[in-house]
Amino acid sequence: MMKKRIGRIIKIALLAIIGVAVFGTLVMELWNWLMPGLFGWHAIGFWQALGLLILSRIFFGGFRGPSGMGRRRLRDRWEKMTPEEREKLREGLRGRCGKFETPAAEPQTP
């Protein structure tokens, strides 16, 4: 049982290393193919490409997991709350996060 687990961990680690190497090389090659010709910028190395990949993930993707599952779960919980529960949550968060505006009532269509 332990040998299976160790083998699985090794396989996952190898796949992760291969994935990082492939994506880093891909970013480096694309940068070096496009940027010097289009903008006159200099070519980059593999480690700089990995840095760009991580930086773009932080800026544009964050670390929230696939497709924002946490936000979806929070929205579902919020929709199931009664108005009293929502106000109680707002009161609890007010001291930590600042003021929360109560959303204006949506106009009803006749």
Contacts in CASP RR format, 6 or more apart in sequence:
PFRMAT RR
TARGET T0000
AUTHOR 0000-0000-0000
METHOD contacts of the structure
MODEL  1
MMKKRIGRIIKIALLAIIGVAVFGTLVMELWNWLMPGLFGWHAIGFWQAL
GLLILSRIFFGGFRGPSGMGRRRLRDRWEKMTPEEREKLREGLRGRCGKF
ETPAAEPQTP
20 50 0 8 1.000
23 53 0 8 1.000
24 46 0 8 1.000
24 49 0 8 1.000
24 50 0 8 1.000
24 53 0 8 1.000
25 46 0 8 1.000
25 49 0 8 1.000
27 49 0 8 1.000
27 50 0 8 1.000
27 52 0 8 1.000
27 53 0 8 1.000
28 44 0 8 1.000
28 45 0 8 1.000
28 46 0 8 1.000
28 48 0 8 1.000
28 49 0 8 1.000
31 43 0 8 1.000
31 44 0 8 1.000
31 49 0 8 1.000
31 52 0 8 1.000
32 43 0 8 1.000
32 44 0 8 1.000
32 45 0 8 1.000
35 41 0 8 1.000
35 43 0 8 1.000
36 42 0 8 1.000
36 43 0 8 1.000
44 52 0 8 1.000
57 63 0 8 1.000
64 70 0 8 1.000
64 71 0 8 1.000
78 86 0 8 1.000
81 89 0 8 1.000
90 100 0 8 1.000
90 102 0 8 1.000
93 100 0 8 1.000
94 100 0 8 1.000
END
